[in-house]
């Protein structure tokens, strides 16, 4: 995982509430254990018709969505089952952050462990972002804040350990492996008692 400190990107807006993980990545795509390629199945039932052709009216199929790394979603994003494939699909599609007024707990934890920043903002900030698709925002993990195009900032909560891991490009196992010398010293000292 690459270190992630600041995200500067245009936004893409999926203005739907209660988007569950089965809508993010339908169950038929869960047979894989490799994260690569899941981005093509992101929001598959909304993005493609029955024949597999892209729907011109779905936001991710429009040219202005290309290159956007920040998804602005409706309230209660990532609810439903605990499938880790949902953040995998978002990251594989190029997203680095999801902004909403609330993010489901299990989805949030899975997102943080996979390099996707869940940004929970107040309703007024969220309303501005929903009304401004394509707006360029800056998300700073260091400051724990999102900056809107007009310079207005809004703080967002993030778990301190998850933030540390994201900013240093390590997952939980990588962090533990980095502490191998301290763990060995503790075990030696413990054995001497």
C-alpha positions in Angstrom: 0.0 0.0 0.0 1.3 3.4 -0.9 1.4 6.1 1.8 -1.7 8.3 1.6 -1.5 11.8 3.1 -3.4 14.2 0.8 -5.9 13.5 -1.9 -6.6 16.3 -4.4 -9.3 15.3 -6.9 -12.5 16.2 -8.6 -15.6 14.5 -7.1 -18.1 12.2 -8.7 -21.5 12.1 -7.1 -23.7 9.0 -6.6 -26.7 10.7 -4.9 -28.4 7.6 -3.5 -28.9 6.8 0.2 -28.5 3.5 1.9 -26.2 2.1 -0.8 -25.4 -1.4 0.5 -22.4 -3.5 -0.3 -24.4 -5.7 -2.7 -25.1 -2.6 -4.8 -21.4 -1.6 -4.6 -20.3 -5.1 -5.8 -23.1 -7.6 -6.6 -22.7 -11.1 -5.0 -22.0 -12.8 -8.4 -18.6 -11.1 -8.4 -17.5 -12.4 -5.0 -16.0 -15.6 -6.2 -12.6 -14.1 -6.5 -9.8 -13.5 -4.0 -7.8 -11.2 -6.2 -8.6 -7.5 -5.9 -7.5 -6.8 -9.5 -10.3 -6.2 -11.9 -13.1 -5.7 -9.4 -13.3 -2.0 -10.4 -15.1 -3.1 -13.6 -17.9 -4.6 -11.6 -18.3 -1.6 -9.3 -22.0 -0.6 -9.2 -22.5 -3.2 -12.0 -26.3 -3.4 -11.8 -26.5 0.4 -12.2 -23.6 0.8 -14.7 -24.5 -1.8 -17.2 -27.7 -3.0 -18.9 -28.7 -6.7 -19.2 -26.5 -7.2 -22.2 -23.5 -5.7 -20.4 -23.4 -2.4 -22.3 -22.7 0.7 -20.3 -25.7 2.8 -19.4 -25.1 6.3 -20.7 -27.1 7.8 -17.8 -25.0 6.3 -15.0 -22.5 8.9 -13.6 -19.4 6.6 -13.7 -19.9 6.0 -17.4 -19.7 9.7 -18.2 -16.5 11.3 -19.4 -16.4 13.8 -16.6 -16.2 10.9 -14.0 -12.9 9.7 -15.5 -10.0 10.3 -13.2 -12.1 11.2 -10.1 -10.7 9.7 -7.0 -13.3 11.0 -4.5 -16.8 9.6 -4.5 -19.5 11.6 -2.8 -22.4 9.3 -1.8 -25.7 9.6 0.0 -26.3 8.9 3.6 -25.5 5.5 5.1 -23.0 4.3 2.5 -21.8 0.8 2.6 -24.6 -0.7 4.7 -25.6 -4.3 4.4 -23.3 -7.3 4.5 -19.7 -7.2 5.5 -18.1 -8.0 2.1 -14.6 -6.7 1.8 -14.9 -6.8 -1.9 -16.8 -3.5 -1.8 -13.8 -1.3 -0.8 -11.6 -3.5 -3.1 -13.9 -2.6 -6.1 -13.8 1.1 -5.2 -10.0 1.1 -4.9 -9.5 -0.9 -8.1 -11.8 1.7 -9.9 -9.4 4.4 -8.7 -11.2 5.8 -5.7 -9.2 6.9 -2.7 -12.0 8.4 -0.6 -15.8 8.2 -0.1 -17.6 11.2 1.4 -20.9 10.9 3.1 -22.9 11.9 6.2 -22.5 8.4 7.5 -20.7 5.2 6.6 -21.6 1.8 7.9 -19.2 0.5 10.6 -18.0 -2.7 8.9 -17.6 -1.0 5.5 -15.6 1.8 7.2 -13.2 -0.7 8.9 -12.8 -2.7 5.7 -12.2 0.6 3.7 -9.5 1.8 6.1 -7.7 -1.6 5.9 -7.6 -1.4 2.2 -6.5 2.2 1.5 -9.9 3.8 1.1 -10.6 6.9 3.3 -14.2 7.2 4.6 -14.8 10.9 5.1 -17.9 11.6 7.2 -18.9 15.2 7.1 -21.8 17.4 8.4 -25.0 17.7 6.5 -24.3 21.3 5.3 -20.9 20.3 3.8 -22.4 17.2 2.3 -25.2 19.2 0.7 -22.6 21.5 -0.9 -20.7 18.6 -2.4 -23.9 16.9 -3.6 -24.8 20.1 -5.4 -21.4 20.4 -7.0 -20.4 17.3 -8.9 -16.9 17.6 -10.3 -15.8 20.1 -7.7 -12.1 19.8 -6.8 -11.6 19.0 -3.1 -8.5 18.4 -1.0 -8.6 15.7 1.7 -5.8 15.9 4.3 -5.3 12.9 6.5 -2.7 15.0 8.4 -5.3 17.7 9.2 -8.3 15.3 9.3 -10.1 17.8 7.1 -11.7 18.2 3.6 -11.3 21.5 1.8 -14.0 22.6 -0.6 -13.4 24.7 -3.7 -14.2 28.0 -2.0 -11.6 27.3 0.8 -14.1 26.2 3.4 -12.9 23.2 5.4 -14.8 20.5 7.4 -13.2 18.2 9.9 -13.8 14.5 9.8 -13.1 11.7 12.3 -10.7 8.9 11.6 -9.3 6.2 13.8 -5.8 7.2 14.9 -4.2 3.8 14.2 -5.9 3.5 10.8 -4.7 7.0 10.0 -1.2 6.2 11.0 -1.3 3.1 8.7 -2.7 5.0 5.7 -0.2 7.8 6.1 2.7 5.4 6.3 1.6 2.9 3.7 1.4 -0.1 5.9 -1.4 -2.5 6.8 -1.9 -3.9 10.3 0.4 -6.9 9.6 3.0 -4.6 8.1 2.9 -2.5 11.3 3.4 -5.6 13.5 6.2 -6.8 11.4 7.9 -3.4 11.7 7.8 -3.9 15.5 9.5 -7.3 15.4 12.6 -6.2 17.3 10.5 -4.7 20.1 8.3 -7.8 20.3 11.4 -10.0 20.4 12.9 -7.9 23.2 9.7 -8.0 25.2 9.5 -11.8 24.8 13.1 -12.2 25.9 12.5 -9.9 29.0 9.3 -11.8 29.8 11.1 -15.2 29.6 13.8 -13.9 32.1 11.2 -13.4 34.8 
